[in-house]
């Protein structure tokens, strides 16, 4: 089972990602390499060797040298591994100008993703492709999985694209055919009792695991699967908590139960899951539009009004478009210490940085800290006790939502002006 990194390490990784985003190559010469979990590094290295000889066709002397130097550096660093770690590996390497043209220095960053990242990717570009790594930091919707037949059962979670097995069970229930010399009625009664106990045991574990407060909060739904009728009998007879019953969204026929069955459920349910997500988001956007027309004091939309009320404790649910482009940027003057916070799109940051300080008119403004608004809100979410829902940007309702700024909040109580 892959290891999860803790919140502090996640924070560090967020910082690293935002620094990597700022780095630009002089040409198309920055390498991003993603290696899937448990891949043999010797295979990766022979691939990189091919890239090295392909790079000899690059026309610009400077770019060719930088790309090839970077490839050598990556290969050198990878030699420490036999196979990639169980979460995979991301490597970023290239010549970064330190202080204008001509000051390039070779930099390399090797990162183990916070959760398994099954991606095989090599890119050479004028910037680093950190977006895939960034996605692993996003909080994902979670689905509970129950796979059961008369012999075995398993509980699991689907987080993003990742299946996590929570526990597996065997029933110990005897087969339908009794041993010689046993009375048929007595055998049948014992078998029924065993089934009953088995259902009870699984239901108890379902309740214990899925009602865990941290998980329950994020649980979007539960999928149940298994071959034959057992799963239906289980749902009918077992003592599953009503809060969890409400979350059952689909019962699916599979060939296997147990751990193998969990994977089958997910494969067969992908359309269902996509729909669940869309239906959930669409309902929220519909609610938002209803409030705009009928009770505008119950909502806020647009970045500024939300930032103004962020710390009021009034926000209940925050909706934000998944490709929201704004960043919080803290600038300061190295001469007089003047400091300013701006909320801008990433491409505007470069326009502000390096301008003359408005206070002393002597120093220049430097970026001291920058964080995407989505990350910033996720970091504040627990402290301020609101819920965040990322809205898909390419759906019909996502397009409508963007016209309202792509960020909105449903409030706990009406705003009074
Ligand atoms: Zn100044």
Boltz pocket constraint, residues with backbone or C-beta under 6 A from the ligand:
constraints:
  - pocket:
      binder: B
      contacts: [[A, 333], [A, 334], [A, 335], [A, 336], [A, 337], [A, 338], [A, 357], [A, 358], [A, 359], [A, 360], [A, 361], [A, 362], [A, 363], [A, 364]]
      max_distance: 6.0
